[in-house]
Amino acid sequence: MKKRLIFILVFVSVLAGLFIWLPSGVPTNAAVRISAKTLHMAKGQNYKLKLKNAKSSKKAVWSSSDSTVASVKKGKVTAKKEGSAIITAKYGKKNYECTVTVSGGTKDTLIIYFSATGTTEDAAEKIQKIIGADMIRLQPLKAYTSEDLKYSNDECRANKEQAADAKPSITTVIKNLDQYKTIYLGYPIWWGKEPGVIRTFLSKYSMEGKILMPFCTSGSSGISGSMQHIRDMAEGATVKAGKDLTRSSEKDIEEWIGKEIGTADNSDKKDEKTETDMRMKIGNTEVTVKWEENESVAALREMAKTGPVTISMSMYGGFEQVGPIGKSLPRNDVQTSTSAGDIVLYSGDKMVIFYGSNSWSYTRLGKITGMDGSQMKDLLSGGDVTVVIEN
Ligand SMILES: Cc1cc2nc3c(=O)[nH]c(=O)nc-3n(C[C@H](O)[C@H](O)[C@H](O)COP(=O)(O)O)c2cc1C
């Protein structure tokens, strides 16, 4: 009887313990963090910063490095005048900081960018030097380590995020986006497209009514593979022709800005330079190609100057036509996910044209434009074809 009573007591106390623990729902090991590490505001705006996962956040002591720029009371930040200040929440023995930037409210152009290793940041700074706009660097909640970016490893964080079209959390809060009419949006190309931080940004902030100027840096792929996603995500925006600024001089950037801004809606223009000098025929059908600007295409163009380049292609894998170019071209292979219309260099001396998709290490040569996936399939999946490229 006594044993039974002890058992019931133990059982009840375990259950009670569970009920006390479960509703809290907060994993005991979740780290305390501040809700924004960078905060962008206009004069007069307020924003409530919070200490996430803190058991008794009321105990935090808030202070500002410059209350004339941004003051803080119990986490509520008030933007006072142009400049920047660091808001600190002291909680226990630790300090949690947020850098607040208050804009003067005079500029209507903003440069927003994400950069993992600094190349896109350099490009953003070049633009800023030319147009003098406000500038914001998007900060991921979890910074990317060099291991995270090791794209030769399928399992690295960046690769997994790209494969899943993930939207990793960001810790940048922008309160004054309404102020800006034109937004330059910059990012590195990851696996042919925009990185997840950009997807997160575009899913959190509306671009309705804004003029968007996408720019990127890349190893060689260029910006074209990201443009359709950007157009789809930036609903209601006028998306201008994007540009890869990796090797652009200040003069190139000025030219791009001059061409795109100051013109009316030209959102359906081709991105970057459209080469019209090299023509391609698949069987009897002349197709329009937007050629890449790289050394492989330059070599192909040289070949075509001496006479038509004829490539006998064969169907392969249910998604592509492949054939020998007759010469090795310079190659800069990167792991690439292809889609219908993509033209790539494979193994240095073969051209592949896709009517489906594949993932392999290629050098991009160009993209057939003005045809959708089913038209590409009709053109390429009915049997072997001959491709002729000429100047
Ligand atoms: C995960 C990952 C994937 C990448 N994929 C491509 C790619 O598909 N094509 C390309 O040309 N460069 C690719 N790159 C190279 C970057 O686009 C290039 O180095 C860029 O300039 C880096 O910009 P950042 O320094 O601002 O981060 C990739 C880099 C990483 C880390």
The ligand as an ORCA input file, in Angstrom:
! r2SCAN-3c Opt
* xyz 0 1
  C      27.929     29.240    -52.491
  C      28.500     29.995    -53.647
  C      28.035     29.769    -54.919
  C      28.533     30.487    -55.996
  N      28.011     30.263    -57.234
  C      28.465     30.968    -58.286
  C      27.894     30.781    -59.582
  O      26.947     30.017    -59.787
  N      28.411     31.497    -60.606
  C      29.442     32.374    -60.425
  O      29.857     32.983    -61.394
  N      29.985     32.582    -59.206
  C      29.525     31.911    -58.138
  N      30.053     32.137    -56.888
  C      31.097     33.161    -56.735
  C      30.520     34.483    -56.209
  O      29.388     34.910    -56.940
  C      31.560     35.612    -56.290
  O      32.737     35.227    -55.677
  C      31.037     36.912    -55.675
  O      31.767     38.002    -56.201
  C      31.150     36.952    -54.155
  O      30.586     38.165    -53.671
  P      30.732     38.639    -52.158
  O      32.222     38.770    -51.887
  O      30.045     39.960    -52.121
  O      30.089     37.621    -51.287
  C      29.573     31.434    -55.802
  C      30.081     31.646    -54.516
  C      29.542     30.945    -53.438
  C      30.061     31.200    -52.060
*
